[in-house]
Amino acid sequence: QVQLVESGGGLVQPGGSLRLSCAASGFTFSPYAMRWYRQAPGKERELVASIARFGSSTNYADSVQGRFTISRDNAKDTVYLQMNSLKPEDTAVYYCNARSVKGDYVYWGQGTQVTDSS
């Protein structure tokens, strides 16, 4: 059974930090590109960050560039999103996504909530 389980969300003050984790199981993790998306209330889901299969390249949305860092540990089948200098507009449900090279297999996690506490 394929699973992506996010954790690490919560309440955070502006300027604070959180580290999200996404643990994968049920499929071979390393060949998959991994992405973090987020969806704020009343808005469409947006791509926040992505990392290539073996971590060779990363990409970020302009809104988080320089503040968020995506990384992966293929030995632990886990992808991370380090979020620093958080802003109220970062409040959203954050989703983990796995995508095969050809795009024929795509998996989603259930999401973890990040909320500005101000």
C-alpha positions in Angstrom: 0.0 0.0 0.0 1.4 3.3 -1.1 1.6 6.0 1.6 2.9 9.5 2.0 2.6 10.7 5.5 3.3 14.3 6.3 4.2 15.6 9.8 5.6 18.7 11.4 2.9 21.2 10.8 1.5 23.4 13.6 1.1 26.9 14.9 4.0 29.3 14.3 4.6 33.0 14.9 5.7 35.2 12.0 9.4 34.9 11.6 9.4 31.5 13.0 10.5 28.1 11.6 9.0 24.7 11.0 10.3 21.6 9.4 7.9 19.4 7.6 8.6 15.7 6.9 7.0 13.3 4.5 7.6 9.6 5.0 7.0 7.4 2.0 6.2 3.7 2.0 4.9 1.1 -0.4 6.9 2.1 -3.4 10.6 2.6 -4.4 11.3 6.1 -3.2 14.6 7.1 -4.8 13.5 7.2 -8.5 10.6 9.6 -7.8 10.8 13.3 -8.0 9.3 14.8 -4.8 7.3 18.0 -4.4 5.6 20.1 -1.7 2.4 21.8 -2.6 0.2 24.0 -0.4 -3.4 25.1 -0.4 -4.6 28.1 1.5 -8.3 28.7 2.2 -10.2 29.8 -0.9 -7.1 29.4 -3.1 -5.9 26.9 -5.6 -3.2 24.4 -4.7 0.2 25.7 -5.6 3.6 24.2 -6.1 6.0 25.3 -3.4 9.2 23.3 -3.9 10.5 20.3 -5.8 13.5 18.1 -5.7 14.8 15.7 -8.4 15.0 12.0 -8.0 18.5 11.9 -6.4 18.5 15.4 -5.1 20.5 16.7 -7.9 18.4 19.8 -8.4 15.7 21.8 -6.5 13.2 24.4 -7.5 11.1 26.9 -5.5 8.2 29.1 -6.0 9.2 32.8 -6.0 7.2 33.4 -2.9 9.3 31.0 -0.8 12.7 31.3 -2.5 15.4 32.0 0.0 13.2 31.0 3.0 12.3 27.4 2.3 14.6 24.5 1.6 13.6 21.1 0.3 15.8 18.1 0.9 15.5 14.3 0.8 17.0 11.3 2.5 16.7 8.3 0.2 18.0 6.0 2.9 15.0 7.0 5.0 12.5 7.4 2.2 11.7 10.8 3.5 11.5 14.3 2.0 11.7 17.5 4.1 10.7 21.1 3.8 12.6 23.5 6.1 10.6 26.7 6.4 12.2 29.7 7.9 11.1 33.3 8.2 7.5 32.3 8.0 4.9 34.8 7.0 1.1 34.9 7.6 0.6 34.2 3.9 2.4 30.8 4.4 -0.6 29.6 6.3 -2.0 26.6 4.3 -2.3 22.9 4.2 1.0 21.5 2.9 0.9 18.3 0.8 3.7 16.0 -0.2 3.7 14.6 -3.8 5.6 11.9 -5.5 5.9 11.7 -9.2 7.5 9.0 -11.4 9.9 9.9 -14.2 7.2 9.4 -16.9 4.5 10.9 -14.8 2.4 7.7 -14.9 2.5 7.3 -11.1 1.6 10.2 -8.9 1.0 9.9 -5.2 -0.3 12.4 -2.6 -0.2 12.7 1.1 -3.1 13.7 3.3 -1.6 17.1 4.2 -0.4 18.9 7.3 -1.6 22.2 8.5 0.7 25.2 9.0 -1.0 28.2 10.7 0.2 31.6 11.6 -0.5 32.2 15.2 -0.6 36.0 15.2 
